[in-house]
């Protein structure tokens, strides 16, 4: 790991926290940005920040990517080897309730970041995309070489837009850009709006869990440590232009400019009911289940083709859900001071 200075946006978020922590452990200086919004429990974000702030190599700025002046000042004051954009308004379902939050953060904020990278000669922009961009696609596993022009949520559309915007800046200004499509990330310090967190909390409180699409769902659950390892390996590999790329048969995953897209997923989709069984086993308690229809904007299955990730950076996520869920439950019990089992 040869990074001296890295900018991590969304540093108080789930993935941003874990990535920052790993970088700091490797004696990298990390500059973190986060707006600490109240999309979910702010105290959890602050607790993550407290851990990061204990390192002398961490600098933090409370700022929103949509605040162009604040972002420009941060870039002006500090040169970065790599910029990793993990800040975004997340969540498929919330995009149905508050679409403007996605425009402000995921579109306006991303343009501001691209402009700062351009004007400050950033060496590499690595940015979070999402498996949700596959939308109405049904061909499995999902490949970065598949067309993804049919998103089914505004969140997915905003992430697809990020990929297009990054490509434009790579074309116009030669900015090396790598997009990472994350597949259902879970683990300790996770987001309270995600299934594992919601299910664990409800089961422990004796409340029913909501099982959408009557349990007929599959997700490529990917443990946080695998995500971070993948991100770090990609950070160290500048994207290269694809000499075989042609406009007659365009490859969506590569380009004639320094631009690349990767999936980071476990490559082993798990049935939702199996996922619930593993949670029940880890908690030693059976869930009361409320079976519901598929929610608007959701997809019944995700499954990552990670051939390019393996070929280019030599890494394949491999943490089984039994291990990952056990670690999450242990963290949850400790964080919320709960005794059970």
C-alpha distance (Angstrom), angle and dihedral (degrees) to the residues before:
residue distance angle dihedral
X1 . . .
X2 3.81 . .
X3 3.79 101.8 .
X4 3.80 118.5 126.2
X5 3.79 98.8 176.4
X6 3.81 127.9 17.8
X7 3.79 131.8 177.2
X8 3.80 113.5 -144.2
X9 3.79 116.3 -172.1
X10 3.80 115.1 -158.9
X11 3.81 88.4 29.8
X12 3.81 92.8 159.8
X13 3.79 90.9 52.5
X14 3.78 126.7 95.4
X15 3.81 100.3 -94.1
X16 3.81 94.2 28.3
X17 3.80 91.4 56.2
X18 3.79 94.4 50.0
X19 3.81 93.2 45.1
X20 3.81 92.3 48.0
X21 3.80 91.3 48.3
X22 3.79 91.9 51.6
X23 3.80 92.4 48.0
X24 3.80 92.2 48.7
X25 3.80 90.5 51.1
X26 3.82 86.5 57.3
X27 3.84 90.9 54.0
X28 3.78 94.4 -106.8
X29 3.80 118.0 145.6
X30 3.80 108.9 -120.8
X31 3.77 125.1 -162.1
X32 3.79 109.0 -162.2
X33 3.80 128.3 -160.1
X34 3.79 125.2 -170.7
X35 3.80 134.7 151.1
X36 3.83 92.0 -149.9
X37 3.81 91.5 -139.2
X38 3.79 121.0 -176.8
X39 3.82 98.3 -116.0
X40 3.80 83.1 121.3
X41 3.82 136.3 0.7
X42 3.81 106.3 -39.4
X43 3.81 91.2 -159.9
X44 3.81 88.9 66.8
X45 3.81 90.0 54.1
X46 3.80 90.4 47.6
X47 3.80 91.1 50.0
X48 3.79 89.6 53.9
X49 3.80 89.8 48.9
X50 3.81 91.8 51.4
X51 3.79 89.4 58.9
X52 3.80 92.1 48.9
X53 3.80 93.1 45.3
X54 3.80 89.7 58.4
X55 3.81 86.8 74.3
X56 3.81 118.7 82.1
X57 3.79 88.7 -145.8
X58 3.80 93.9 65.6
X59 3.80 125.9 90.5
X60 3.78 120.5 -177.7
X61 3.78 133.8 -159.9
X62 3.77 122.5 -173.4
X63 3.78 99.9 -142.5
X64 3.78 142.0 132.5
X65 3.79 119.9 -125.0
X66 3.78 88.0 -132.9
X67 3.84 87.8 64.8
X68 3.79 97.6 87.2
X69 3.81 96.7 -176.5
X70 3.82 93.2 52.3
X71 3.80 91.6 48.6
X72 3.80 93.1 47.7
X73 3.82 90.9 52.8
X74 3.81 92.4 52.0
X75 3.80 91.1 52.0
X76 3.80 92.5 44.7
X77 3.79 92.8 54.1
X78 3.82 99.1 45.0
X79 3.82 133.1 37.4
X80 3.82 114.1 -143.0
X81 3.79 130.5 -154.4
X82 3.79 91.1 -155.8
X83 3.79 134.0 9.0
X84 3.82 115.1 -149.5
X85 3.80 114.7 -168.0
X86 3.80 111.4 -156.5
X87 3.81 96.3 143.5
X88 3.79 112.8 110.8
X89 3.74 143.0 126.9
X90 3.77 98.1 -97.7
X91 3.79 134.6 -161.5
X92 3.78 132.9 73.8
X93 3.80 96.3 -137.5
X94 3.80 96.0 46.3
X95 3.80 89.3 56.3
X96 3.81 87.2 69.4
X97 3.81 90.5 57.6
X98 3.79 103.1 38.0
X99 3.82 111.3 21.6
X100 3.81 95.0 161.8
X101 3.82 91.3 64.4
X102 3.81 87.9 63.0
X103 3.78 92.9 50.6
X104 3.82 93.0 49.7
X105 3.80 97.0 45.9
X106 3.79 106.3 26.6
X107 3.81 99.7 36.5
X108 3.81 110.4 22.4
X109 3.80 91.9 34.4
X110 3.79 93.0 48.4
X111 3.81 93.0 51.0
X112 3.80 89.1 51.5
X113 3.79 90.0 51.5
X114 3.81 92.4 48.6
X115 3.80 90.2 50.8
X116 3.81 91.5 50.7
X117 3.80 91.0 49.0
X118 3.79 90.1 49.2
X119 3.80 97.2 48.4
X120 3.80 94.2 42.7
X121 3.79 96.8 46.6
X122 3.80 95.8 -117.6
X123 3.80 110.7 -162.0
X124 3.82 96.7 -145.7
X125 3.79 135.4 2.0
X126 3.80 114.3 -157.3
X127 3.79 112.4 -174.3
X128 3.77 137.0 -176.4
X129 3.76 117.4 -113.8
X130 3.80 122.8 166.4
X131 3.79 144.0 -124.1
X132 3.80 85.3 -119.8
X133 3.82 89.2 80.3
X134 3.81 88.1 77.6
X135 3.80 87.3 71.4
X136 3.79 111.9 155.7
X137 3.83 93.0 10.5
X138 3.79 112.7 123.0
X139 3.80 102.2 176.3
X140 3.81 106.9 109.2
X141 2.95 137.0 -113.5
X142 3.79 96.4 34.9
X143 3.80 109.7 -121.8
X144 3.80 129.1 -161.5
X145 3.80 85.1 -133.3
X146 3.82 91.6 63.8
X147 3.79 122.1 95.6
X148 3.83 111.4 -104.4
X149 3.78 103.1 -171.3
X150 3.81 97.4 126.7
X151 3.83 110.3 71.7
X152 3.81 117.5 173.3
X153 3.82 100.0 -156.1
X154 3.80 135.6 43.6
X155 3.80 88.7 -120.6
X156 3.81 89.9 57.9
X157 3.80 91.3 45.6
X158 3.82 90.7 52.3
X159 3.81 90.7 51.9
X160 3.80 91.7 48.2
X161 3.81 87.0 49.7
X162 3.82 89.4 54.1
X163 3.79 89.7 55.9
X164 3.81 91.5 50.4
X165 3.81 93.1 45.8
X166 3.81 92.0 49.5
X167 3.80 90.5 50.3
X168 3.80 90.0 51.9
X169 3.82 91.7 54.2
X170 3.76 90.8 46.1
X171 3.80 88.8 52.9
X172 3.81 96.8 43.7
X173 3.79 101.2 37.8
X174 3.80 106.5 16.4
X175 3.83 91.0 -114.2
X176 3.83 108.4 166.0
X177 3.82 106.1 -127.8
X178 3.79 130.8 -178.1
X179 3.81 121.6 -174.9
X180 3.80 122.0 -158.3
X181 3.78 121.1 -155.2
X182 3.80 104.5 -154.6
X183 3.80 119.8 -154.7
X184 3.85 117.2 -144.6
X185 3.79 100.4 -48.0
X186 3.82 118.1 -153.2
X187 3.78 140.4 166.1
X188 3.83 143.5 95.5
X189 3.81 115.7 -16.7
X190 3.81 88.1 21.7
X191 3.78 128.8 161.4
X192 3.83 116.4 -79.3
X193 3.82 90.8 -138.4
X194 3.81 93.1 61.4
X195 3.80 124.1 97.1
X196 3.81 98.4 -110.6
X197 3.80 92.8 52.2
X198 3.82 93.6 42.9
X199 3.80 93.5 47.0
X200 3.81 94.7 46.4
X201 3.80 92.5 49.3
X202 3.81 94.3 46.6
X203 3.81 95.0 45.9
X204 3.80 92.4 50.3
X205 3.82 90.5 48.6
X206 3.80 92.1 48.4
X207 3.80 92.2 -116.3
X208 3.82 125.8 135.6
X209 3.79 119.7 -98.2
X210 3.79 120.5 -134.6
X211 3.80 110.9 -119.3
X212 3.79 108.4 -167.5
X213 3.80 125.9 -151.1
X214 3.83 85.3 19.1
X215 3.79 89.3 -76.2
X216 3.80 94.6 -57.5
X217 3.80 93.5 127.1
X218 3.79 133.4 115.1
X219 3.77 125.7 -162.0
X220 3.78 132.5 -175.7
X221 3.82 93.0 -132.9
X222 3.81 109.4 -160.0
X223 3.79 122.8 -164.5
X224 3.80 116.6 -126.4
X225 3.82 96.0 -121.2
X226 3.80 89.6 56.2
X227 3.79 90.5 50.1
X228 3.81 91.9 51.2
X229 3.80 92.8 47.5
X230 3.79 89.7 51.4
X231 3.80 92.7 48.4
X232 3.81 93.2 49.9
X233 3.79 93.0 49.0
X234 3.80 91.1 49.7
X235 3.83 90.8 47.3
X236 3.79 88.2 61.7
X237 3.81 94.8 49.9
X238 3.78 116.2 73.4
X239 3.80 112.0 -146.8
X240 3.78 114.7 -111.3
X241 3.76 130.1 -151.9
X242 3.79 114.8 -100.2
X243 3.84 108.2 -121.1
X244 3.81 90.3 -160.7
X245 3.81 94.2 54.9
X246 3.80 113.9 118.0
X247 3.77 133.5 177.0
X248 3.80 89.2 -130.8
X249 3.80 91.1 64.5
X250 3.82 106.1 15.7
X251 3.80 117.5 -163.4
X252 3.84 108.4 -142.4
X253 3.81 92.5 -155.7
X254 3.81 97.1 56.1
X255 3.79 138.3 24.2
X256 3.79 147.9 -163.7
X257 3.83 85.8 -100.1
X258 3.84 129.5 60.4
X259 3.79 95.0 -77.9
X260 3.79 131.2 121.5
X261 3.81 139.7 170.9
X262 3.82 125.3 -152.7
X263 3.78 134.7 -175.0
X264 3.81 114.9 -137.6
X265 3.79 107.8 -165.2
X266 3.77 138.9 129.9
X267 3.82 90.9 -107.4
X268 3.83 88.6 -137.0
X269 3.81 113.7 91.6
X270 3.80 114.3 -151.8
X271 3.80 127.3 -150.8
X272 3.80 111.5 -113.5
X273 3.80 91.7 -126.4
X274 3.82 90.1 53.7
X275 3.81 89.1 50.2
X276 3.80 89.7 53.0
X277 3.81 91.5 48.3
X278 3.81 90.9 55.2
X279 3.81 90.7 50.1
X280 3.81 90.4 49.5
X281 3.80 90.2 50.3
X282 3.82 92.6 49.7
X283 3.82 91.2 48.6
X284 3.80 95.7 40.3
X285 3.77 88.4 -132.7
X286 3.81 134.8 103.0
X287 3.77 119.8 -123.4
X288 3.77 124.3 -126.3
X289 3.80 103.3 -133.1
X290 3.80 130.5 -148.3
X291 3.80 108.9 -166.0
X292 3.80 114.5 -148.2
X293 3.81 139.6 172.5
X294 3.80 122.4 -92.7
X295 3.78 110.1 -76.8
X296 3.79 122.0 -120.6
X297 3.80 111.1 -91.7
X298 3.81 93.6 20.5
X299 3.79 126.0 115.4
X300 3.82 125.3 -143.9
X301 3.80 96.8 -131.3
X302 3.80 145.0 15.5
X303 3.79 126.7 -168.8
X304 3.82 124.8 168.7
X305 3.79 126.0 -139.4
X306 3.83 101.1 -152.0
X307 3.81 99.7 175.9
X308 3.81 92.7 118.6
X309 3.81 92.3 49.8
X310 3.80 91.1 51.5
X311 3.81 93.0 45.1
X312 3.81 97.2 46.3
X313 3.81 104.5 36.1
X314 3.80 103.3 14.5
X315 3.77 97.4 -122.2
X316 3.78 134.7 125.9
X317 3.84 122.8 179.1
X318 3.78 108.9 -123.7
X319 3.82 112.0 163.7
X320 3.84 108.7 130.4
X321 3.81 117.4 -133.0
X322 3.81 90.9 -118.1
X323 3.80 89.7 62.8
X324 3.79 95.8 39.9
X325 3.79 95.7 47.5
X326 3.81 92.2 47.0
X327 3.81 89.2 54.3
X328 3.79 91.7 48.0
X329 3.81 92.8 49.9
X330 3.80 90.5 49.1
X331 3.81 90.3 51.8
X332 3.81 92.4 45.3
X333 3.78 92.0 51.5
X334 3.79 91.5 49.6
X335 3.83 96.8 42.6
X336 3.78 95.2 49.1
X337 3.82 93.6 35.2
X338 3.80 94.0 -122.3
X339 3.79 123.8 160.5
X340 3.79 117.8 -154.9
X341 3.76 141.8 133.1
